[in-house]
Amino acid sequence: MKIRTVIAPTERGLMIKNKTIVDILPAGVYWQLPMPDSCIRVVSIEQARCNDSQVLTLVKTNPALAERYFIVADLSDTEAGVVYQDDKLVDILPPAGTAMYWRGLVETRVEPVDTSEVLGVDPQLVRTIGRTGAIAKRAGELGAMLGVDVQQKQVGFLYDNGVRVAMLEPGYYLYWKFNRKLTAKVMNTRMVLTEVSGQEILTKDRVSLRLNLSAIYQIADPVLAEDSLSNIDEYVYRELQLALRRAVGGQTLDQLLIDKAALDEAITADVTDRLAQAGLALQSVGVKDVILPGDMKDILNQVVAAEKSAQANNIRRREETAATRSLLNTAKLMADNPVLVRLKELEALEKVTGNIDRITVFGGMEGVMTDLVKIAES
């Protein structure tokens, strides 16, 4: 009695004899006499990639049959495979592997890439893969590619086995990682604010001060900075800290309090060249706070109070001297000019009459004008 086998359009039949595939049957109806060492095994081809271990052996046992029904990707040790189905990117294959795809339902092609010759992924492929998505995830699982995202005001560096091989402008890049040890570093070239706070420093006259410093810098030469420094922020902080100590230690307290701008200028002059040698540009420096200890504050307040009191006394003495000198000049004028004396008498009379309600005068108007107020000569 024959055995009937139906193979749908989305299936293929594997004719197996003595545990070996001897033929592959397309869609149709097949009759076969039952034989202990022969059978037809039906498999689906809806998933284009074939992972059947028995089928994969066809590449070596029957390459002609494999070529007729499969797209075969046999990659060398340095080749990666980019898989397209119906012109859509669907997979990335690692080197030194073999993959088989059924012919028929979809049009599959595998583009090999020699990763020993090509470092960067083709820009069109970069746009297709993108930063996220199934293929990006697949590439990450395989360790196939290194993605480097360089934003505006940033510079990227690409290293292969610790050797810098590229400097990257803003953009998104993918690089083949197979058979390589790739790393990347992104450096920010924007202006950076750094704070040096709570520095306890002795002045030249041995007064302890607490100072806070603020500075702005940016990377002027990214290559020089990358080659010179392992930690840019730490280097800048240390240079500013030491420059602040040198500047404060070389001045007395009075000098610091009188001209704080000179302190900023001294620190700027000290640090600018040092940072420039490491590829950095200092934009500005400013000492924000100069904090005195409590007892020193009291002493300075007493000094200021004494200085202001002395200034007030000097002003009072000057005013008193000026007033006395004015009186002396007036007296001299009055001694030489009787009319002026009479005018002064009349002014005094006006003031007197303005402050009283009633005046009793003897002698009539003449008594009022001559006897009521009289400036006696001394």
Secondary structure by P-SEA (a helix, b strand, c coil): cbbbbbbcccccccccccccccccccbbbbbbcccccbbbbbbbccccccccccccccccccaaaaaaccccccccccbbbbbbccccccccccccbbbbbbcccbbbbbbbbcccccccccaaaaaaaccccaaaaaaaaaccbbbbbbcccbbbbbbccccccccccbbbbbbbccccbbbbbbbbccbbbbbbcbbbbbcccbbbbbbbbbbccccccaaaaaaccccaaaaaaaaaaaaaaaaaaaccaaaaaacaaaaaaaaaaacaaaaaaacbbbcccccccccccaaaaaaaaaaaaaaaaaaaaaaaaaaaaaaaaaaaaaaaaaaacaaaaaaaaaaaaaaaaacccbbbbccccccccccccccccc
